[in-house]
């Protein structure tokens, strides 16, 4: 990706980022900290103003765009040989029927088809949990299974 920088005398600095198809995202940073965002659909078109933001908002937006708040999976770049299986994170509520039971005791695998590959308990992660691990309210089960199996788990937990 190419970023073009230009000084704008008496105003600040302009940055232009190519965003595909000849379009550019233009950021004009003023000396006073204000930022203006523009979109230019083609090289010979006029820029269209999108927003005017202060420094704090710009930093927040930058953090969001960089993935500091949420890191998406770039599906076009990721290949996972799981077939129809997907990973899900299922939070166990206080009223869930499996609270207080062990993984083997509630027989999650045979009842739903999903495999519990980890348990997130507060700040602690229990990878590949032992079948004797007791499920507690607030646990987050990391499970692998098809969409149908994931639905069966949700119904099993909510009984």
FIMI-904628 format. One record per atom (N, C-alpha, C): x, y, z; residue number from 1; atom name. Coordinates in nm, 2 decimals. Atoms other than C-alpha are relative to their C-alpha. Example, Ala and Ser with C-alpha at 12.3 -4.5 7.8 and 13.67 -1.06 7.14 Angstrom:
u->0.09; v->-0.12; w->0.00; nr->1; atom->N
u->1.23; v->-0.45; w->0.78; nr->1; atom->CA
u->0.09; v->0.12; w->0.00; nr->1; atom->C
u->-0.09; v->-0.11; w->0.00; nr->2; atom->N
u->1.37; v->-0.11; w->0.71; nr->2; atom->CA
u->-0.08; v->0.11; w->0.08; nr->2; atom->C
END
This chain:
u->0.08; v->-0.12; w->0.00; nr->1; atom->N
u->0.00; v->0.00; w->0.00; nr->1; atom->CA
u->0.09; v->0.12; w->0.00; nr->1; atom->C
u->-0.08; v->-0.12; w->0.01; nr->2; atom->N
u->0.13; v->0.34; w->-0.09; nr->2; atom->CA
u->-0.07; v->0.11; w->0.08; nr->2; atom->C
u->0.05; v->-0.11; w->-0.07; nr->3; atom->N
u->0.08; v->0.64; w->0.14; nr->3; atom->CA
u->0.08; v->0.13; w->-0.05; nr->3; atom->C
u->-0.06; v->-0.13; w->0.05; nr->4; atom->N
u->0.14; v->0.99; w->-0.01; nr->4; atom->CA
u->-0.01; v->0.10; w->0.11; nr->4; atom->C
u->0.00; v->-0.11; w->-0.10; nr->5; atom->N
u->0.24; v->1.27; w->0.23; nr->5; atom->CA
u->0.03; v->0.13; w->-0.07; nr->5; atom->C
u->-0.02; v->-0.13; w->0.06; nr->6; atom->N
u->0.22; v->1.64; w->0.14; nr->6; atom->CA
u->-0.02; v->0.10; w->0.11; nr->6; atom->C
u->0.02; v->-0.11; w->-0.09; nr->7; atom->N
u->0.28; v->1.95; w->0.35; nr->7; atom->CA
u->-0.11; v->0.09; w->-0.06; nr->7; atom->C
u->0.10; v->-0.10; w->0.05; nr->8; atom->N
u->-0.02; v->2.19; w->0.33; nr->8; atom->CA
u->0.04; v->0.13; w->0.08; nr->8; atom->C
u->-0.04; v->-0.12; w->-0.07; nr->9; atom->N
u->0.13; v->2.54; w->0.42; nr->9; atom->CA
u->-0.11; v->0.07; w->0.08; nr->9; atom->C
u->0.09; v->-0.07; w->-0.08; nr->10; atom->N
u->-0.05; v->2.71; w->0.70; nr->10; atom->CA
u->-0.12; v->-0.09; w->0.06; nr->10; atom->C
u->0.11; v->0.09; w->-0.04; nr->11; atom->N
u->-0.28; v->2.41; w->0.75; nr->11; atom->CA
u->0.05; v->-0.12; w->0.08; nr->11; atom->C
u->-0.06; v->0.12; w->-0.06; nr->12; atom->N
u->-0.08; v->2.10; w->0.84; nr->12; atom->CA
u->0.06; v->-0.10; w->-0.10; nr->12; atom->C
u->-0.06; v->0.10; w->0.09; nr->13; atom->N
u->-0.01; v->1.78; w->0.66; nr->13; atom->CA
u->-0.11; v->-0.09; w->-0.06; nr->13; atom->C
u->0.10; v->0.08; w->0.07; nr->14; atom->N
u->-0.21; v->1.57; w->0.41; nr->14; atom->CA
u->0.06; v->-0.14; w->-0.03; nr->14; atom->C
u->-0.04; v->0.14; w->0.03; nr->15; atom->N
u->-0.19; v->1.19; w->0.38; nr->15; atom->CA
u->-0.11; v->-0.06; w->-0.09; nr->15; atom->C
u->0.10; v->0.07; w->0.09; nr->16; atom->N
u->-0.35; v->0.99; w->0.10; nr->16; atom->CA
u->0.04; v->-0.15; w->-0.01; nr->16; atom->C
u->-0.02; v->0.15; w->0.00; nr->17; atom->N
u->-0.39; v->0.61; w->0.11; nr->17; atom->CA
u->-0.08; v->-0.05; w->-0.12; nr->17; atom->C
u->0.07; v->0.06; w->0.11; nr->18; atom->N
u->-0.48; v->0.41; w->-0.20; nr->18; atom->CA
u->-0.08; v->-0.11; w->0.06; nr->18; atom->C
u->0.10; v->0.10; w->-0.06; nr->19; atom->N
u->-0.79; v->0.20; w->-0.11; nr->19; atom->CA
u->-0.06; v->-0.09; w->-0.11; nr->19; atom->C
u->0.04; v->0.09; w->0.10; nr->20; atom->N
u->-0.84; v->0.02; w->-0.44; nr->20; atom->CA
u->-0.09; v->0.06; w->-0.11; nr->20; atom->C
u->0.08; v->-0.05; w->0.11; nr->21; atom->N
u->-0.99; v->0.09; w->-0.78; nr->21; atom->CA
u->0.03; v->0.14; w->-0.03; nr->21; atom->C
u->-0.03; v->-0.14; w->0.02; nr->22; atom->N
u->-0.81; v->0.42; w->-0.80; nr->22; atom->CA
u->-0.04; v->0.09; w->0.10; nr->22; atom->C
u->0.06; v->-0.08; w->-0.10; nr->23; atom->N
u->-0.99; v->0.55; w->-0.50; nr->23; atom->CA
u->0.11; v->0.03; w->0.11; nr->23; atom->C
u->-0.09; v->-0.03; w->-0.11; nr->24; atom->N
u->-0.80; v->0.72; w->-0.21; nr->24; atom->CA
u->-0.08; v->0.05; w->0.12; nr->24; atom->C
u->0.05; v->-0.05; w->-0.12; nr->25; atom->N
u->-0.87; v->0.79; w->0.15; nr->25; atom->CA
u->0.10; v->0.11; w->0.04; nr->25; atom->C
u->-0.09; v->-0.12; w->-0.03; nr->26; atom->N
u->-0.74; v->1.14; w->0.24; nr->26; atom->CA
u->-0.02; v->0.04; w->0.14; nr->26; atom->C
u->0.00; v->-0.05; w->-0.13; nr->27; atom->N
u->-0.65; v->1.25; w->0.59; nr->27; atom->CA
u->0.07; v->0.13; w->0.01; nr->27; atom->C
u->-0.06; v->-0.13; w->-0.01; nr->28; atom->N
u->-0.58; v->1.62; w->0.65; nr->28; atom->CA
u->0.01; v->0.03; w->0.15; nr->28; atom->C
u->-0.03; v->-0.03; w->-0.14; nr->29; atom->N
u->-0.41; v->1.68; w->0.99; nr->29; atom->CA
u->0.03; v->0.14; w->0.01; nr->29; atom->C
u->-0.02; v->-0.14; w->-0.02; nr->30; atom->N
u->-0.44; v->2.04; w->1.10; nr->30; atom->CA
u->0.10; v->0.02; w->0.11; nr->30; atom->C
u->-0.10; v->-0.03; w->-0.11; nr->31; atom->N
u->-0.17; v->2.20; w->1.32; nr->31; atom->CA
u->-0.07; v->0.00; w->0.14; nr->31; atom->C
u->0.07; v->-0.01; w->-0.12; nr->32; atom->N
u->-0.44; v->2.24; w->1.59; nr->32; atom->CA
u->-0.04; v->-0.14; w->0.05; nr->32; atom->C
u->0.04; v->0.13; w->-0.04; nr->33; atom->N
u->-0.49; v->1.86; w->1.61; nr->33; atom->CA
u->-0.12; v->-0.06; w->-0.06; nr->33; atom->C
u->0.12; v->0.05; w->0.07; nr->34; atom->N
u->-0.81; v->1.84; w->1.42; nr->34; atom->CA
u->0.03; v->-0.08; w->-0.12; nr->34; atom->C
u->-0.02; v->0.08; w->0.12; nr->35; atom->N
u->-0.84; v->1.58; w->1.14; nr->35; atom->CA
u->-0.12; v->0.00; w->-0.08; nr->35; atom->C
u->0.11; v->0.01; w->0.09; nr->36; atom->N
u->-1.05; v->1.58; w->0.84; nr->36; atom->CA
u->0.02; v->-0.12; w->-0.09; nr->36; atom->C
u->-0.01; v->0.12; w->0.08; nr->37; atom->N
u->-1.13; v->1.26; w->0.65; nr->37; atom->CA
u->-0.08; v->0.03; w->-0.13; nr->37; atom->C
u->0.06; v->-0.01; w->0.13; nr->38; atom->N
u->-1.21; v->1.26; w->0.28; nr->38; atom->CA
u->0.01; v->-0.13; w->-0.08; nr->38; atom->C
u->-0.01; v->0.12; w->0.09; nr->39; atom->N
u->-1.28; v->1.00; w->0.01; nr->39; atom->CA
u->0.01; v->0.06; w->-0.14; nr->39; atom->C
u->-0.01; v->-0.04; w->0.14; nr->40; atom->N
u->-1.17; v->1.06; w->-0.35; nr->40; atom->CA
u->-0.02; v->-0.13; w->-0.08; nr->40; atom->C
u->0.03; v->0.12; w->0.07; nr->41; atom->N
u->-1.33; v->0.80; w->-0.57; nr->41; atom->CA
u->0.09; v->-0.03; w->-0.12; nr->41; atom->C
u->-0.09; v->0.02; w->0.11; nr->42; atom->N
u->-1.09; v->0.85; w->-0.86; nr->42; atom->CA
u->0.11; v->0.11; w->0.00; nr->42; atom->C
u->-0.11; v->-0.09; w->-0.01; nr->43; atom->N
u->-0.76; v->1.03; w->-0.92; nr->43; atom->CA
u->-0.04; v->0.14; w->-0.05; nr->43; atom->C
u->0.03; v->-0.13; w->0.05; nr->44; atom->N
u->-0.93; v->1.31; w->-1.12; nr->44; atom->CA
u->-0.13; v->0.06; w->0.06; nr->44; atom->C
u->0.12; v->-0.05; w->-0.07; nr->45; atom->N
u->-1.24; v->1.35; w->-0.89; nr->45; atom->CA
u->0.03; v->0.09; w->0.11; nr->45; atom->C
u->-0.01; v->-0.08; w->-0.12; nr->46; atom->N
u->-1.29; v->1.60; w->-0.62; nr->46; atom->CA
u->-0.02; v->-0.09; w->0.13; nr->46; atom->C
u->0.01; v->0.07; w->-0.13; nr->47; atom->N
u->-1.25; v->1.47; w->-0.26; nr->47; atom->CA
u->-0.14; v->0.03; w->0.06; nr->47; atom->C
u->0.13; v->-0.02; w->-0.07; nr->48; atom->N
u->-1.58; v->1.42; w->-0.07; nr->48; atom->CA
u->0.03; v->-0.02; w->0.15; nr->48; atom->C
u->-0.03; v->0.00; w->-0.14; nr->49; atom->N
u->-1.56; v->1.51; w->0.30; nr->49; atom->CA
u->-0.09; v->-0.11; w->0.07; nr->49; atom->C
u->0.07; v->0.10; w->-0.07; nr->50; atom->N
u->-1.65; v->1.22; w->0.53; nr->50; atom->CA
u->-0.03; v->0.04; w->0.15; nr->50; atom->C
u->0.01; v->-0.04; w->-0.14; nr->51; atom->N
u->-1.58; v->1.35; w->0.88; nr->51; atom->CA
u->0.10; v->0.10; w->0.04; nr->51; atom->C
u->-0.09; v->-0.09; w->-0.06; nr->52; atom->N
u->-1.41; v->1.60; w->1.10; nr->52; atom->CA
u->0.01; v->-0.05; w->0.14; nr->52; atom->C
u->-0.02; v->0.06; w->-0.13; nr->53; atom->N
u->-1.26; v->1.45; w->1.42; nr->53; atom->CA
u->0.11; v->0.07; w->0.08; nr->53; atom->C
u->-0.11; v->-0.05; w->-0.08; nr->54; atom->N
u->-1.05; v->1.57; w->1.71; nr->54; atom->CA
u->0.10; v->-0.11; w->0.02; nr->54; atom->C
u->-0.11; v->0.09; w->-0.02; nr->55; atom->N
u->-0.73; v->1.41; w->1.82; nr->55; atom->CA
u->-0.03; v->-0.13; w->0.07; nr->55; atom->C
u->0.04; v->0.11; w->-0.08; nr->56; atom->N
u->-0.88; v->1.18; w->2.08; nr->56; atom->CA
u->-0.08; v->-0.10; w->-0.08; nr->56; atom->C
u->0.09; v->0.08; w->0.08; nr->57; atom->N
u->-1.15; v->1.05; w->1.84; nr->57; atom->CA
u->0.09; v->-0.07; w->-0.11; nr->57; atom->C
u->-0.09; v->0.05; w->0.10; nr->58; atom->N
u->-0.88; v->1.00; w->1.57; nr->58; atom->CA
u->0.08; v->-0.12; w->0.05; nr->58; atom->C
u->-0.08; v->0.11; w->-0.06; nr->59; atom->N
u->-0.67; v->0.79; w->1.80; nr->59; atom->CA
u->-0.09; v->-0.12; w->0.03; nr->59; atom->C
u->0.09; v->0.11; w->-0.02; nr->60; atom->N
u->-0.97; v->0.58; w->1.90; nr->60; atom->CA
u->-0.03; v->-0.07; w->-0.13; nr->60; atom->C
u->0.03; v->0.07; w->0.13; nr->61; atom->N
u->-1.06; v->0.52; w->1.54; nr->61; atom->CA
u->0.12; v->-0.07; w->-0.05; nr->61; atom->C
u->-0.12; v->0.07; w->0.04; nr->62; atom->N
u->-0.70; v->0.43; w->1.46; nr->62; atom->CA
u->0.02; v->-0.13; w->0.08; nr->62; atom->C
u->-0.01; v->0.12; w->-0.07; nr->63; atom->N
u->-0.70; v->0.18; w->1.74; nr->63; atom->CA
u->-0.10; v->-0.10; w->-0.04; nr->63; atom->C
u->0.10; v->0.09; w->0.05; nr->64; atom->N
u->-1.02; v->0.03; w->1.62; nr->64; atom->CA
u->0.04; v->-0.06; w->-0.14; nr->64; atom->C
u->-0.04; v->0.04; w->0.13; nr->65; atom->N
u->-0.89; v->0.01; w->1.26; nr->65; atom->CA
u->0.12; v->-0.09; w->0.00; nr->65; atom->C
u->-0.12; v->0.09; w->-0.01; nr->66; atom->N
u->-0.56; v->-0.15; w->1.37; nr->66; atom->CA
u->-0.03; v->-0.13; w->0.07; nr->66; atom->C
u->0.03; v->0.13; w->-0.06; nr->67; atom->N
u->-0.74; v->-0.43; w->1.55; nr->67; atom->CA
u->0.02; v->0.00; w->0.15; nr->67; atom->C
u->-0.03; v->0.00; w->-0.14; nr->68; atom->N
u->-0.67; v->-0.32; w->1.91; nr->68; atom->CA
u->-0.13; v->-0.04; w->0.08; nr->68; atom->C
u->0.12; v->0.04; w->-0.07; nr->69; atom->N
u->-1.04; v->-0.37; w->2.01; nr->69; atom->CA
u->-0.06; v->-0.13; w->-0.05; nr->69; atom->C
u->0.05; v->0.13; w->0.06; nr->70; atom->N
u->-1.13; v->-0.66; w->1.78; nr->70; atom->CA
u->0.09; v->-0.04; w->-0.11; nr->70; atom->C
u->-0.09; v->0.04; w->0.11; nr->71; atom->N
u->-0.90; v->-0.86; w->1.56; nr->71; atom->CA
u->-0.08; v->-0.10; w->-0.08; nr->71; atom->C
u->0.08; v->0.09; w->0.08; nr->72; atom->N
u->-1.11; v->-1.00; w->1.28; nr->72; atom->CA
u->0.10; v->-0.11; w->-0.07; nr->72; atom->C
u->-0.07; v->0.11; w->0.08; nr->73; atom->N
u->-1.01; v->-1.32; w->1.09; nr->73; atom->CA
u->-0.01; v->0.04; w->-0.14; nr->73; atom->C
u->0.00; v->-0.03; w->0.14; nr->74; atom->N
u->-0.91; v->-1.23; w->0.74; nr->74; atom->CA
u->-0.02; v->-0.13; w->-0.08; nr->74; atom->C
u->0.04; v->0.13; w->0.06; nr->75; atom->N
u->-1.10; v->-1.52; w->0.58; nr->75; atom->CA
u->0.06; v->-0.03; w->-0.13; nr->75; atom->C
u->-0.06; v->0.02; w->0.13; nr->76; atom->N
u->-0.96; v->-1.46; w->0.24; nr->76; atom->CA
u->0.15; v->-0.04; w->0.00; nr->76; atom->C
u->-0.14; v->0.04; w->-0.02; nr->77; atom->N
u->-0.61; v->-1.52; w->0.38; nr->77; atom->CA
u->0.02; v->-0.12; w->0.09; nr->77; atom->C
u->-0.01; v->0.11; w->-0.09; nr->78; atom->N
u->-0.69; v->-1.80; w->0.62; nr->78; atom->CA
u->-0.06; v->-0.13; w->-0.06; nr->78; atom->C
u->0.05; v->0.13; w->0.04; nr->79; atom->N
u->-0.72; v->-2.16; w->0.54; nr->79; atom->CA
u->0.00; v->-0.09; w->0.12; nr->79; atom->C
u->0.01; v->0.09; w->-0.11; nr->80; atom->N
u->-0.84; v->-2.39; w->0.81; nr->80; atom->CA
u->-0.06; v->-0.13; w->-0.04; nr->80; atom->C
u->0.04; v->0.13; w->0.05; nr->81; atom->N
u->-0.87; v->-2.76; w->0.73; nr->81; atom->CA
u->-0.10; v->-0.07; w->0.10; nr->81; atom->C
u->0.10; v->0.06; w->-0.10; nr->82; atom->N
u->-1.18; v->-2.82; w->0.96; nr->82; atom->CA
u->-0.12; v->-0.05; w->-0.07; nr->82; atom->C
u->0.12; v->0.04; w->0.07; nr->83; atom->N
u->-1.43; v->-2.90; w->0.69; nr->83; atom->CA
u->-0.12; v->0.08; w->0.04; nr->83; atom->C
u->0.13; v->-0.07; w->-0.05; nr->84; atom->N
u->-1.78; v->-2.81; w->0.82; nr->84; atom->CA
u->0.01; v->0.04; w->0.14; nr->84; atom->C
u->-0.01; v->-0.03; w->-0.14; nr->85; atom->N
u->-1.65; v->-2.77; w->1.17; nr->85; atom->CA
u->0.04; v->0.15; w->0.02; nr->85; atom->C
u->-0.03; v->-0.14; w->-0.04; nr->86; atom->N
u->-1.63; v->-2.43; w->1.34; nr->86; atom->CA
u->0.04; v->0.00; w->0.15; nr->86; atom->C
u->-0.03; v->-0.02; w->-0.15; nr->87; atom->N
u->-1.49; v->-2.30; w->1.67; nr->87; atom->CA
u->-0.10; v->0.10; w->0.05; nr->87; atom->C
u->0.09; v->-0.09; w->-0.07; nr->88; atom->N
u->-1.73; v->-2.13; w->1.91; nr->88; atom->CA
u->0.04; v->0.01; w->0.14; nr->88; atom->C
u->-0.02; v->-0.02; w->-0.14; nr->89; atom->N
u->-1.70; v->-1.98; w->2.25; nr->89; atom->CA
u->-0.14; v->0.01; w->0.06; nr->89; atom->C
u->0.13; v->0.01; w->-0.06; nr->90; atom->N
u->-2.00; v->-2.06; w->2.47; nr->90; atom->CA
u->0.02; v->0.03; w->0.15; nr->90; atom->C
u->-0.01; v->-0.04; w->-0.14; nr->91; atom->N
u->-2.04; v->-1.88; w->2.80; nr->91; atom->CA
u->-0.11; v->-0.08; w->0.08; nr->91; atom->C
u->0.09; v->0.09; w->-0.09; nr->92; atom->N
u->-2.20; v->-2.10; w->3.08; nr->92; atom->CA
u->-0.06; v->0.09; w->0.10; nr->92; atom->C
u->0.07; v->-0.08; w->-0.10; nr->93; atom->N
u->-2.46; v->-1.91; w->3.27; nr->93; atom->CA
u->-0.02; v->-0.07; w->0.13; nr->93; atom->C
u->0.02; v->0.06; w->-0.14; nr->94; atom->N
u->-2.55; v->-1.96; w->3.64; nr->94; atom->CA
u->-0.11; v->-0.10; w->0.00; nr->94; atom->C
u->0.11; v->0.09; w->0.01; nr->95; atom->N
u->-2.87; v->-2.14; w->3.54; nr->95; atom->CA
u->0.02; v->-0.12; w->-0.09; nr->95; atom->C
u->-0.03; v->0.11; w->0.10; nr->96; atom->N
u->-2.70; v->-2.38; w->3.29; nr->96; atom->CA
u->-0.01; v->-0.13; w->0.07; nr->96; atom->C
u->0.01; v->0.13; w->-0.06; nr->97; atom->N
u->-2.78; v->-2.74; w->3.36; nr->97; atom->CA
u->0.13; v->-0.08; w->0.03; nr->97; atom->C
u->-0.12; v->0.07; w->-0.02; nr->98; atom->N
u->-2.42; v->-2.85; w->3.34; nr->98; atom->CA
u->0.09; v->0.06; w->0.10; nr->98; atom->C
u->-0.08; v->-0.06; w->-0.11; nr->99; atom->N
u->-2.29; v->-2.62; w->3.61; nr->99; atom->CA
u->0.01; v->-0.10; w->0.12; nr->99; atom->C
u->-0.02; v->0.09; w->-0.11; nr->100; atom->N
u->-2.13; v->-2.83; w->3.88; nr->100; atom->CA
u->0.03; v->-0.14; w->-0.04; nr->100; atom->C
u->-0.03; v->0.13; w->0.06; nr->101; atom->N
u->-2.09; v->-3.13; w->3.65; nr->101; atom->CA
u->0.14; v->0.00; w->-0.06; nr->101; atom->C
u->-0.13; v->0.02; w->0.07; nr->102; atom->N
u->-1.76; v->-3.27; w->3.51; nr->102; atom->CA
u->-0.03; v->-0.01; w->-0.15; nr->102; atom->C
u->0.02; v->0.02; w->0.14; nr->103; atom->N
u->-1.71; v->-3.28; w->3.14; nr->103; atom->CA
u->-0.04; v->-0.14; w->-0.03; nr->103; atom->C
u->0.05; v->0.14; w->0.03; nr->104; atom->N
u->-1.74; v->-3.66; w->3.14; nr->104; atom->CA
u->-0.13; v->-0.02; w->0.06; nr->104; atom->C
u->0.13; v->0.03; w->-0.06; nr->105; atom->N
u->-2.03; v->-3.65; w->3.38; nr->105; atom->CA
u->-0.12; v->0.05; w->-0.08; nr->105; atom->C
u->0.11; v->-0.05; w->0.08; nr->106; atom->N
u->-2.25; v->-3.43; w->3.16; nr->106; atom->CA
u->0.00; v->-0.05; w->-0.14; nr->106; atom->C
u->-0.01; v->0.07; w->0.13; nr->107; atom->N
u->-2.13; v->-3.62; w->2.85; nr->107; atom->CA
u->-0.02; v->0.09; w->-0.12; nr->107; atom->C
u->0.02; v->-0.10; w->0.10; nr->108; atom->N
u->-2.11; v->-3.31; w->2.63; nr->108; atom->CA
u->0.02; v->-0.06; w->-0.14; nr->108; atom->C
u->-0.04; v->0.05; w->0.13; nr->109; atom->N
u->-1.94; v->-3.49; w->2.34; nr->109; atom->CA
u->-0.11; v->-0.09; w->-0.06; nr->109; atom->C
u->0.10; v->0.10; w->0.05; nr->110; atom->N
u->-2.19; v->-3.78; w->2.31; nr->110; atom->CA
u->-0.14; v->0.07; w->-0.01; nr->110; atom->C
u->0.13; v->-0.06; w->0.01; nr->111; atom->N
u->-2.49; v->-3.56; w->2.38; nr->111; atom->CA
u->-0.02; v->0.10; w->-0.11; nr->111; atom->C
u->0.01; v->-0.11; w->0.10; nr->112; atom->N
u->-2.41; v->-3.28; w->2.13; nr->112; atom->CA
u->0.09; v->-0.02; w->-0.12; nr->112; atom->C
u->-0.09; v->0.02; w->0.11; nr->113; atom->N
u->-2.12; v->-3.39; w->1.91; nr->113; atom->CA
u->0.12; v->0.09; w->0.00; nr->113; atom->C
u->-0.12; v->-0.09; w->-0.01; nr->114; atom->N
u->-1.89; v->-3.10; w->2.00; nr->114; atom->CA
u->0.11; v->-0.05; w->0.09; nr->114; atom->C
u->-0.11; v->0.04; w->-0.08; nr->115; atom->N
u->-1.55; v->-3.14; w->2.14; nr->115; atom->CA
u->0.04; v->0.13; w->0.08; nr->115; atom->C
u->-0.05; v->-0.11; w->-0.08; nr->116; atom->N
u->-1.44; v->-2.91; w->2.43; nr->116; atom->CA
u->0.15; v->0.00; w->-0.01; nr->116; atom->C
u->-0.15; v->0.00; w->0.02; nr->117; atom->N
u->-1.09; v->-2.80; w->2.34; nr->117; atom->CA
u->0.07; v->0.09; w->0.10; nr->117; atom->C
u->-0.06; v->-0.09; w->-0.10; nr->118; atom->N
u->-1.04; v->-2.54; w->2.61; nr->118; atom->CA
u->-0.11; v->0.05; w->0.09; nr->118; atom->C
u->0.09; v->-0.07; w->-0.09; nr->119; atom->N
u->-1.21; v->-2.37; w->2.91; nr->119; atom->CA
u->0.07; v->0.13; w->0.04; nr->119; atom->C
u->-0.05; v->-0.13; w->-0.04; nr->120; atom->N
u->-1.16; v->-2.00; w->2.97; nr->120; atom->CA
u->-0.07; v->0.03; w->0.13; nr->120; atom->C
u->0.06; v->-0.02; w->-0.13; nr->121; atom->N
u->-1.21; v->-1.94; w->3.34; nr->121; atom->CA
u->0.07; v->0.13; w->0.06; nr->121; atom->C
u->-0.06; v->-0.12; w->-0.04; nr->122; atom->N
u->-1.15; v->-1.58; w->3.43; nr->122; atom->CA
u->0.12; v->0.03; w->-0.09; nr->122; atom->C
u->-0.12; v->-0.02; w->0.08; nr->123; atom->N
u->-0.79; v->-1.50; w->3.33; nr->123; atom->CA
u->0.08; v->-0.13; w->-0.03; nr->123; atom->C
u->-0.06; v->0.13; w->0.02; nr->124; atom->N
u->-0.70; v->-1.87; w->3.32; nr->124; atom->CA
u->-0.06; v->-0.07; w->-0.11; nr->124; atom->C
u->0.05; v->0.09; w->0.11; nr->125; atom->N
u->-0.72; v->-2.09; w->3.01; nr->125; atom->CA
u->0.05; v->-0.14; w->0.03; nr->125; atom->C
u->-0.03; v->0.14; w->-0.01; nr->126; atom->N
u->-0.74; v->-2.46; w->3.05; nr->126; atom->CA
u->0.00; v->-0.07; w->-0.13; nr->126; atom->C
u->0.00; v->0.07; w->0.13; nr->127; atom->N
u->-0.63; v->-2.61; w->2.72; nr->127; atom->CA
u->-0.02; v->-0.15; w->0.01; nr->127; atom->C
u->0.02; v->0.14; w->0.00; nr->128; atom->N
u->-0.74; v->-2.96; w->2.64; nr->128; atom->CA
u->-0.04; v->-0.05; w->0.14; nr->128; atom->C
u->0.04; v->0.03; w->-0.14; nr->129; atom->N
u->-0.93; v->-2.99; w->2.97; nr->129; atom->CA
u->-0.02; v->-0.15; w->0.03; nr->129; atom->C
u->0.02; v->0.14; w->-0.04; nr->130; atom->N
u->-0.93; v->-3.32; w->3.16; nr->130; atom->CA
u->-0.15; v->-0.03; w->0.01; nr->130; atom->C
u->0.14; v->0.04; w->-0.01; nr->131; atom->N
u->-1.26; v->-3.51; w->3.15; nr->131; atom->CA
u->-0.06; v->0.02; w->0.14; nr->131; atom->C
u->0.05; v->-0.02; w->-0.14; nr->132; atom->N
u->-1.28; v->-3.47; w->3.53; nr->132; atom->CA
u->-0.01; v->0.15; w->0.04; nr->132; atom->C
u->0.01; v->-0.14; w->-0.03; nr->133; atom->N
u->-1.28; v->-3.09; w->3.51; nr->133; atom->CA
u->-0.15; v->0.04; w->0.02; nr->133; atom->C
u->0.14; v->-0.04; w->-0.04; nr->134; atom->N
u->-1.59; v->-2.94; w->3.68; nr->134; atom->CA
u->-0.03; v->0.13; w->-0.07; nr->134; atom->C
u->0.04; v->-0.12; w->0.07; nr->135; atom->N
u->-1.78; v->-2.68; w->3.48; nr->135; atom->CA
u->-0.06; v->0.09; w->0.10; nr->135; atom->C
u->0.06; v->-0.10; w->-0.09; nr->136; atom->N
u->-1.86; v->-2.36; w->3.67; nr->136; atom->CA
u->-0.07; v->0.11; w->-0.07; nr->136; atom->C
u->0.07; v->-0.11; w->0.06; nr->137; atom->N
u->-2.09; v->-2.07; w->3.61; nr->137; atom->CA
u->0.11; v->0.11; w->-0.04; nr->137; atom->C
u->-0.10; v->-0.10; w->0.05; nr->138; atom->N
u->-1.90; v->-1.80; w->3.40; nr->138; atom->CA
u->0.11; v->-0.06; w->-0.08; nr->138; atom->C
u->-0.10; v->0.07; w->0.09; nr->139; atom->N
u->-1.68; v->-2.06; w->3.23; nr->139; atom->CA
u->-0.04; v->0.03; w->-0.15; nr->139; atom->C
u->0.02; v->-0.01; w->0.14; nr->140; atom->N
u->-1.64; v->-2.01; w->2.86; nr->140; atom->CA
u->0.06; v->-0.12; w->-0.06; nr->140; atom->C
u->-0.04; v->0.12; w->0.07; nr->141; atom->N
u->-1.62; v->-2.33; w->2.67; nr->141; atom->CA
u->0.04; v->0.03; w->-0.14; nr->141; atom->C
u->-0.05; v->-0.01; w->0.14; nr->142; atom->N
u->-1.41; v->-2.33; w->2.35; nr->142; atom->CA
u->-0.03; v->-0.14; w->-0.06; nr->142; atom->C
u->0.05; v->0.13; w->0.05; nr->143; atom->N
u->-1.58; v->-2.60; w->2.14; nr->143; atom->CA
u->0.02; v->0.00; w->-0.15; nr->143; atom->C
u->-0.01; v->0.03; w->0.14; nr->144; atom->N
u->-1.53; v->-2.75; w->1.80; nr->144; atom->CA
u->-0.11; v->-0.09; w->-0.05; nr->144; atom->C
u->0.11; v->0.09; w->0.06; nr->145; atom->N
u->-1.82; v->-2.89; w->1.59; nr->145; atom->CA
u->-0.07; v->0.07; w->-0.11; nr->145; atom->C
u->0.07; v->-0.06; w->0.11; nr->146; atom->N
u->-2.05; v->-2.83; w->1.30; nr->146; atom->CA
u->-0.10; v->0.10; w->0.06; nr->146; atom->C
u->0.10; v->-0.09; w->-0.04; nr->147; atom->N
u->-2.32; v->-2.57; w->1.31; nr->147; atom->CA
u->-0.11; v->-0.07; w->0.07; nr->147; atom->C
u->0.11; v->0.08; w->-0.07; nr->148; atom->N
u->-2.58; v->-2.83; w->1.40; nr->148; atom->CA
u->0.05; v->-0.05; w->0.14; nr->148; atom->C
u->-0.05; v->0.04; w->-0.13; nr->149; atom->N
u->-2.36; v->-2.96; w->1.68; nr->149; atom->CA
u->0.01; v->0.12; w->0.10; nr->149; atom->C
u->0.00; v->-0.12; w->-0.08; nr->150; atom->N
u->-2.31; v->-2.61; w->1.81; nr->150; atom->CA
u->-0.14; v->0.04; w->0.05; nr->150; atom->C
u->0.14; v->-0.02; w->-0.04; nr->151; atom->N
u->-2.69; v->-2.56; w->1.81; nr->151; atom->CA
u->-0.04; v->-0.10; w->0.11; nr->151; atom->C
u->0.04; v->0.11; w->-0.10; nr->152; atom->N
u->-2.73; v->-2.89; w->2.00; nr->152; atom->CA
u->0.06; v->0.03; w->0.13; nr->152; atom->C
u->-0.06; v->-0.04; w->-0.13; nr->153; atom->N
u->-2.48; v->-2.77; w->2.26; nr->153; atom->CA
u->-0.08; v->0.11; w->0.07; nr->153; atom->C
u->0.07; v->-0.11; w->-0.06; nr->154; atom->N
u->-2.66; v->-2.44; w->2.31; nr->154; atom->CA
u->-0.14; v->-0.05; w->0.06; nr->154; atom->C
u->0.12; v->0.05; w->-0.06; nr->155; atom->N
u->-2.99; v->-2.63; w->2.36; nr->155; atom->CA
u->0.03; v->-0.09; w->0.12; nr->155; atom->C
u->-0.03; v->0.09; w->-0.11; nr->156; atom->N
u->-2.82; v->-2.88; w->2.59; nr->156; atom->CA
u->0.04; v->0.08; w->0.12; nr->156; atom->C
u->-0.04; v->-0.09; w->-0.11; nr->157; atom->N
u->-2.67; v->-2.60; w->2.80; nr->157; atom->CA
u->-0.12; v->0.07; w->0.06; nr->157; atom->C
u->0.12; v->-0.09; w->-0.04; nr->158; atom->N
u->-3.00; v->-2.40; w->2.81; nr->158; atom->CA
u->-0.12; v->-0.08; w->0.06; nr->158; atom->C
u->0.11; v->0.08; w->-0.05; nr->159; atom->N
u->-3.22; v->-2.70; w->2.92; nr->159; atom->CA
u->-0.04; v->0.04; w->0.14; nr->159; atom->C
END
